Amino acid sequence: MCGIAGFLGPWSDRLLDAMLDRLSHRGPDGRALWRDSEANFAVGHARLSIIDLSAAANQPMHTADGRYVISFNGEIYNFKELRRELESAGVVFRTKSDTEVLLRLFECEGQACLSRLSGIFAFAVWDRTSRHLFIARDHLGVKPLYYAALPHGFLFASELKALTVCPDVSRDIDAGCVANHLAFVWSSSASTMLKSVRKLRPGHCAWIDANARLRIERYYEIPQPSPRCERVEPAAFLSLFDRVVADQMVADVPVGACLSGGVDSSAVVASMCRATDPARIVTFCASVPKDRTHADNFGDDIVHAREMARRLEVPLVEVPTTAELIDQLPRMLWELDEPTGDFAALQTRLIAAEAKRRGIKVLLTGTGGDDLFTGYGRHVAAFIWAALDQIPYARGLTSRLIRGFPSRSVLGRRLGRLGQLLALSEDEMLTEAMSFSNWPAAERTSLVAMAPDQSLESHSAPFGRLLGNTRELHPVERLLQLDLHGFVPDLNLNYTDKMGMQEGVELRVPLLDLRLVAFAMQVPISQKIAVWQTKRILRKAMAGRLNWAVLHRAKQGFGVPLRAWMAGPARGLIVEMTSPRVVTSRGLFDPAAVARLRNAFDQNRSDVAFILFTLVCIEIWCRQLSCQPSLASTDARTAA
């Protein structure tokens, strides 16, 4: 787990040093750069030592003949198996690292090596002979990789902020990405907030030739459910799950876990306890004060976490979370590289900081269970939509009965939202279900001050291909596909990686292991969800390991009571950032539309908290961008 950066073009070592400065938090254990002066190529690495802690495993690392050079961020969980294969073929290794295994595998198989990897990764390999650069990102997007393809060169880095130090990288804002964030709180495409910077998508790789020409290829496609799935035995799931968790505990440093008291994280910790002594597994849980307004869906995580820790006999560290997090918002948004207004990110960072303080560099999390086996309210809504759609007039009648419920409580908000979704066609329902707000699409469109030939909807529905390719599936399965292609990599995994790495802690996600993804696609919808229960197969499989209260606990948010905070301690911030003066000065939003949004929130007429807060976060992110210096052109470029 590390930070990587590099370029192919007319830039200097000073630029690469500045890029690595922006990534230093990702690799506190070492730093180095390597240059191929004849080709104007340079690559750097900031190291977090987890496997093979010796200096021999430092990067950038090259093959014995010097042809291939790699800078690698991540972990290859099956590296020992791959190493044995390579050794049987005569390959001699100099280290015990997974980095060298990846490098030698690429040397032998080239791009085809990606299909052999089980792990989380973003890496770059330079071929000195052909003068080609190869970059790749892992199958589901656990590790990030950004790039800027300019007319005169190519730059890449683990984080967007590292690219902004280059004076040749324009800081013009991408209005389409802004629209995506307003609609979904995240942007599910290759676009970023900067027009000049792109994200390499999950399951993609790219070749860059000596003239900086870019060719992107998809090497992995998330599988779709089989149309005729047969019932799966929970015991088969449990056996596979235990193997996956054990594999992902590989490390030469202590491994801990996040334990929220929910089904997913509790299942992971219970499985870890079967692979090692429970007393060695330090667990962490964020403690959030109870929301007395009942406006947000947050329960007593810490109560359930304590009970699970006692049952499993693992140490539990409680990490307090208060409204003081609001003061850290500007810093968080810049560290995320995206204007994502989700305080779950800061909670993740606080947990990582406490783990670091206790000497733990690796944490396993429960991320992904909701997205493979269902777990969110939108999945339940899609299930109800599908059931009612089988009965003539049932959807429309139910929609009219419940869509007018006031949004002052969690129940009222959910019923009103369900009523809104039931009135839509299937494709419209699926796209709208991904939104965190019930603000009408037309109103969202009016928020963004864009050219007349552009519309918010053209940018905020990056799911067109997926919707077209999944029409034969159950609506819930279609929604899960949208989750895995967008919500998971662009929201959950983004903040999981960025916040953990801010503290030099690697967060792993066993529930998103490729083997479990493939298994989930063979599980029939009836074993995933019913009206009153989600993650049915996971709960069934874990019945003998988890507390009854955890197994039957309703889904509750990980984060903070945002609506209550916005109406209370964060109100001053909301008022300032949405004032006509600020909105007009930035030029991204229409002041009249923003005023309507504010009024809807203040009068509690619609559930618009997330879209309003995202608008505020975009303004703060833009301010943070303007405060970040870039290198002077004379320093960034090589001497002619």
Sequence and secondary structure as in RCSB ss.txt:
>XXXX:A:sequence
MCGIAGFLGPWSDRLLDAMLDRLSHRGPDGRALWRDSEANFAVGHARLSIIDLSAAANQPMHTADGRYVISFNGE
IYNFKELRRELESAGVVFRTKSDTEVLLRLFECEGQACLSRLSGIFAFAVWDRTSRHLFIARDHLGVKPLYYAAL
PHGFLFASELKALTVCPDVSRDIDAGCVANHLAFVWSSSASTMLKSVRKLRPGHCAWIDANARLRIERYYEIPQP
SPRCERVEPAAFLSLFDRVVADQMVADVPVGACLSGGVDSSAVVASMCRATDPARIVTFCASVPKDRTHADNFGD
DIVHAREMARRLEVPLVEVPTTAELIDQLPRMLWELDEPTGDFAALQTRLIAAEAKRRGIKVLLTGTGGDDLFTG
YGRHVAAFIWAALDQIPYARGLTSRLIRGFPSRSVLGRRLGRLGQLLALSEDEMLTEAMSFSNWPAAERTSLVAM
APDQSLESHSAPFGRLLGNTRELHPVERLLQLDLHGFVPDLNLNYTDKMGMQEGVELRVPLLDLRLVAFAMQVPI
SQKIAVWQTKRILRKAMAGRLNWAVLHRAKQGFGVPLRAWMAGPARGLIVEMTSPRVVTSRGLFDPAAVARLRNA
FDQNRSDVAFILFTLVCIEIWCRQLSCQPSLASTDARTAA
>XXXX:A:secstr
 EEEEEEESSB HHHHHHHHHHTGGG BTEEEEEEEGGGTEEEEEEE   S  SGGG SSEE TTSSEEEEEEEE
ETTHHHHHHHHHHTT   SSS HHHHHHHHHHHHGGGGGGG  EEEEEEEEETTTTEEEEEE TT  S  EEEEE
TTEEEEESSHHHHTTSTTS   B HHHHHHHHHHSS  SSB SBTT EE  TTEEEEE TT  EEEEE       
 TT     HHHHHHHHHHHHHHTT  SS EEEE  SSHHHHHHHHHHHHHS GGG  EEEEE    TT  S    
HHHHHHHHHHHHT  EEEEE  GGGGGGHHHHHHHHTS    THHHHHHHHHHHHHHTT  EEE  TTHHHHH  
SHHHHHHHHHHHHTTSTTHHHHHHHHHTT  SSSHHHHHHHHHHHHHTS HHHHHHHHT S  S HHHHHHHB  
 TT  HHHHH TTHHHHHHTTTS HHHHHHHHIIIIIIIIIIHHHHHHHHHHTT EEE GGG HHHHHHHTTS G
GGTEETTEESHHHHHHTTTTS HHHHT     SS  HHHHHHTTTHHHHHHHTSHHHHHHH SB HHHHHHHHHH
HHTT S  HHHHHHHHHHHHHHHHHHHS    HHHHB   
